[in-house]
Amino acid sequence: MLDTRLNFRHENLLTLVKQSFVSSCSRLKLRDKANNISNLDCLMSGLAIFSLKFPSLLQWDIACKADPVINHNISSLYGVKNIPCDTYLRERLDVVHYDVTRLAFTKIFSHLQRGNILNEFRFLDKYYLVSIDGTGYFSSHEIFCENCCVKESKTTGKTYYHQMLSGALVHPGQKVVFPFAPEPIMKADGAEKNDCERNAAKRWLEKFRREHPHLPVVIVADGLSSNTPFIKLLQEYNMNYILVARESDHKYLSDWIKQAEPCDAPSLVTEKQGIIHKYQWMNDVPLNASSDINVSVLRFSEQKRKHKKKSNEKSITSWMWVTNFSLNKQNVPLIAKGGRARWKIENETFNTLKNNGYNFEHNYGHGNKYLNTLFAHLMLLAFFIDQVIQILDKKFIAAWQKLKSKIALWETVRGYVRHYYITSFEALYTDIAAPPEQRITRHTL
């Protein structure tokens, strides 16, 4: 039987992205300028910078100018015919709308669906957990563009910043996450007030449902989302939910459960390896005193011994969620795991982008219009490809295991690209995993 996972090699995913960029440029009516560098070359060059984890555009520019080897490799690996310099790349991409990347995210996700890769991510047998959250990636007192959000302080003056609302497919039992196209949090056109995470979430949900109309999802989100307008929006888009409900923000719900009779608010206590889990839940509870929305409420606590030796002291952590699922003794442990999986977009996505070689918060170029936002989208797209190949590309996995850490792997890949002629990622990862006894010279194809 043909191994369908061969379709998820690095080269194949980049081909899919390149085809998506061509379609998006056509749909957005992006015309190439009268020179030999196309919009496609600029977009694929931008993706290459973040895929190879160059720490700055300056280092990218110096590397490309210094030696024909890297020019050959960028052309061979990313299909770039003419590599733009850093200044020209910023100028060209500044006027390219960030939505040019959306189709690439959708196509890769559909590719995963067709390959049955998502079967391992099913939650409650038939659903998929989608965690959404916002994060910042740029802040400055001096640099700004027309789409920057602005906050003012009497002590520090104006601060210009960019944020985005991102969503990712997560699962309690999976280490990887698959991000969807993000939605910028930016100052709305013609508005005086800055945009906010809630408004960005509304736009994100509408675009997500348009691109994935039949995907059965469970939205997991923080306490900003557990309100009547957002839940009604989820109902409108036929989405299930497990939303954080802080007791301080939902005193009505918390008091309702506390005052309920034991038969009305059943509980479950489990213990494993000295860790005690306690669940308490109620179904069909008004979200608040004035709401016409009824929800199920799950309170969960985890009690474990502190790490001090010979100490009987224990720490207790508590959570509360609201959901549209009817809760019972059988499903509350899994619902709680689903709610806690919300953190994967913070830990496995944002923290990885900021701390594991992607340089997410580095200013690669701000521009006057879309540049900073488009760069953030391209970096997230590069991260999406990395997440796919780290579980499906056997050659990549072997190279990763050889070097033990991803940061070491990124550095090694970048070194190879700068010093040796490479014909494919498959050959590159094979060479890293099992280096030849005698290295061929850099001047030999």
N, C-alpha and C positions, 0 to 999 in steps of 0.2 A: 504493500500500500504506500502511495506517495505521501511523504511527510509534508503536510500543509505548512508546517512551521518554517520551511525553506523560503516561503513567501515573505517572511519577516526579517530577512537579512537587511543590513544597513542600506545596501545599494537599492534594494527594492522599495524601501520606505522613502528614500530620497527621490526616486523616480516618481513615486506617487505625489510627493510634495511639489515637485517641479511641474507635473501635469496640472495640479491644482492651482499653482501660481499662474500658469498660462491662462487657465479658464477664468480665474478671478480678475486678472488684468484686462481680459476681454470684456467681462461683465461690467467692470468699473470704468471701462473706456479709457484705460491708461495708455497713452500713446508714447512710443519711444521718441527720444529727442534725436535730432539730426546728427548723430555720431555713431560710433561703432559699439557703444555699450548700451545694452538693452535694459529695460526694467527687470526682466527675468534675471539677467546677470547681477544686477544690484541686489535683488531679493535673495538669490542663492548665495551671494557673497556675504550678505548679512547673516544668513543662517549658518554659513561655514564658520564665521567668526565665533558664534556662540556654541556651535557644535564642537569646535576645536578648543574652546575655552580660552581664547586669547584674552589676556587681562586688560587690554586697551586697544582702541583703533590705531593708535600710534604704533604699537608693537606689530600689529597686523600689517600696517603700511610699510614699516621698515623691513619686515620679513619678506614681503612680496617684491619689494624693490631690490633687495639684496641679492637674490639668487633665482635663476630660472627653474630650479628644482621645485620650489613651492608653487610656482605658477603652473607647472605641469600637473602637480598633485591636486591643486584646487580644481583645475579643469577636469582631471580624470575622475576625482571622487565626487565633485558637486556639479559637474556639467557646466561650469562657468567658462564662457568663451573669452571674455575680456574682463579682467579684474579691475574694478575702479579703485582709485586712490581713496584715502580716508576722507579727504575734503569733498571730493566729488560724490562719494557714497552718501555722505550726510546731506548734501544738497539735493540729490535725486530722491532719496527716500523721505525727506521731510514733507514732500507734497503727496506721498502715497498713503492713502487712507489705511488704517490698521485692519480694516475688515478684509483686506486682501489675503489675510492669513486664515480666515474662518473656514474656508472650504478644505484646507489642508488638515485641520483638526478633525473635521467631519469625515473626510475620506479615510484617514487612518483608523478612526473609531469604527467605521463601517467595515474596513478591512479586518479588524479584530473580530467583529461580529460574524462575518462570513467564514472566518477561519475557526469558529467555535472556541476562540480563546477566552471569551467572556463567561463561559459556563462555570468556571471556577470562581467567578465573582458574584454569583447569584446569592441573594439574601432572602430568607424565608421562601426558598424554593424557586421563586419566579421573578423577584424584584432585583433592582440594582441600587445600591446606596450611592447617592451623589451628595458630597459634602461641599458647601459653598461658604466662602469667607472672603474678607477683604484684606489687602495688605498694601503697604507703601513701598515705593522703590526709588523715589527721588525727593530731595528736599534741599532748598537753597534760599538764602536771603538775597541773592543777586541775580541768579539765572532764572529766566522764566519764559513762557511762551503764551500764546493766546488761549490755550486750553488748560493752563495751570489752575489748580485750586489755590486759594489764598487764605491765610489766617493772620490776624494782626495781634500784636502784643505791645503793651506799653513799654516793656523793657527791651524786647528784641526787634520790634518793628514788624515788617511784613515777612512772612515765610511763604515761599512758593513750593508747591509739592504736587506729586502725582501718586495716585493710588489706583488699584484695580480690584474688581470683584471677580473672583475665580471660582470655578467649580471643578471637581474631580471625582471620577469613579473610584470608590474606596471599598475595602472589605476588611472586617476584623481579622481575618486569617491570612491576608495578603500583605506583603511588604511594599509592593509597587502600587502606584496610583496612576491613573490615566486622566490627564487634565483635558478639559474642554476649552474652547476659545473663551478668553476672559472678556470682561466688560469694563472699560475704563470708568473710573470715578473722576469726572472732570466738571469744570464749570459749564453749565448749560449755556447754549448760544442765546445771547440777549438777556440772560438772567443776572441779577445782582448777587443772589446767594449761591454759594457753592453747592455742587451736587453732593449727595450723601450716599452711604452704602445701601440704604433701603431703596432709593430710586434706581441705583445701579442694579440691584437684585431684581427689580421688576423688569428692567430691560433684558437682563441676562435670562430670566425665565422665559420671556416671550421668544427670544431668539433660539434658546435651547429647544423649546417645544416645537418651533417651526422646523428646526433641523433634525429633530428626533421625535417625530409626532407619535410614534407608537411604543416608545421605550418605556416599560413599566418601572418607574423609579420611586425611591423613597428619599426625599430631601432631608438631609441632616444639617442643622444650622445652629447658630448661637442664639443668645437671648434676645437679640434685636429682632428676631423673626417671629417670636411666639406672640403675635398680636393678631387681632381680628382682620385687618386689611390684608396682611400677608397670607394668612391661612385661607382667606376667601380667594386670593389669587391662585394659590396652589390647587384649590378645589376647581377653579375655572379651567386650569390646565391639566386636570385629572392626574394630579401628583399626590402621592402619599407623603407623610412627613413624620419625623421624630425631631422635635425642636427643644432646645434647652429652655427651661423656664426657671429662672432664678427665684428663689423663695422671696427675696426682698422685693422683686418686681411683681410677684404673683401671690400676694398675701391671701387673696380670696381663695385660690386653689389650695394653698398650703393649709389654711385653716379648715377648709372643707374636709380634707383628708384627716387631719388631726382630730376633728370633732366627730368623725363618722364612727359608727359601731364596727367592731371587728368583722362582723359578717358582711358589712358593706364595703369595707376596705381590707380585703384579705392580704396576707403577707406570706413571704417565703424566705427561709433562712438556709443558706448552704455554707459549707466549710470545706476548703481544700488547701492542703499544705499550710494550715494555720491561718489562712486568710478567710475571714467571715464576710459573706455577702448577704445583705438583707434587702428584700424587695417589698414594697408596699404600693398597691395600686387601686385605682377606681376608674370605672367606665362611665361615660355619659355625664360628664361634669361641665357646667357652664364655665367658659374660659374666664369670665369675670362677671361681676354683678349686673352689668348692662349689656353683655354680649349675647348675640343670638347663635353663637357657635358653641357646640358641645364637643368636648374632647375626652380622651382617656389620659389619665395622669399616672406617671410612674415615678416613685421616689426610690432611690437606690443608694445604699451606703456600703463602703468597703472598709473593713477594719483589719489592720495588720500590725504586727509587732514592730516597733521602731528598731533601727539597725544597731542600737547600742547593746553590747554583750551583757548578759545577765540582767536585763531590764524587763520588767513586766509591763512597762508603759506601752500603750498602743495608740496608733494614729487612726483617725476615722475621717474618711473623705466622703462627701455626699453629693448627689446629683438629683435633679428633677427634670423630667421631660414631659411634654404634651405630644400626643400622637393621635392619628385617626384610626389606628388599629385597635380592635377590641382585645383587651389584655386578659390573660389567664395564667394559670400556674405553669403551663407548658411553654408559653412564648416569652414571658417577661425576662428570663436570662438573656435570650437572643436580642430582644428589643433593646435591653440595656447595652449590650455589646455594640449594636448598631448606633446607638446614641453616642457612645464613647468613641466610635470610629471617626466622628467629626474631627477629632484632633489630627487625623492623618493629613488633612490638607495643610495644617500648620507645620506639623513635624516632618512629614515625608515630602512635602511640596515646597512651602515657603522657606523653611529652615535649610533644606537642601540647596535651593537656589541661592540663598544668602551666604552659606557657609561651606559648601562642598565644591568649590571651583567654578561656579557659574558667574560670580561677581554681579549678582542681581542688582545690588544697590549702587554699583559703579556707574557714573555718568559717561556712557559711550558717545554721547552727543545729544544735545537737547533740541536744537532746531527752533523754528518759529511756529510750527504747526503740529505735525503728527510724529516727528522723528522719535522722540523719547518713548512715546506709547508704542509705536511700531517695533522698536528695538525690544521692548519688554515682551511683546507678543512673539517675536521671533525667538527670543530666549526660551520662553515657555514651550514653543514648538520643538526646539532642540531638546529640551528636557523630556517632552513626550516621546520623541524618538528614542532617547536613551532608556526610558522606562520600558519601552517595548523590547528593545534588543537585549536588555539585561536579563530577560527571562526567556527569550525566544531565539536569539542568535547564538548558536553554539560556539562559533569562533570567538565572538566577543566575550562570552562567559569564560572560555578557556584563558583568554588573555587577562581578564579581570582576576581570575583565581591565581594566575601566575604572579601578578603584582600585588595582590592582597587588598589594595585600596583603590577606589575610583580616582582619587586625586593623583595617585602615582600613575594610574593608567592614562589619565588625561595628559599628564606631562610627557609620558613616553610617546603617546600618539602624536602630540605636537612636535616632539623631537624628530620622529620618523618623517613626518610631513615636511619638515624643514630641511632634512638632510639626505633622504633617500627617495629615489623614484618609486612611486607606488602605482599599481594598476587597479587595485580594488581594495575595499575595506576588508574583504574576506582574506586577501593575501596579507594585508597589514596585520590583522589580528592573529593569523596563523604564525606570522614571523615573530610577533611579540610572545606568543605562548610557547613557541619552540624555535628559538633563534638558530639560524644556520651556524655551522662551525666556523665558516669563513665568510665574512660579510662582503657582498659585492660592493664595488665602488659606487659612489654617488653619481658618477658620470656615465654609468652604464644602464641603459634601459632594458 
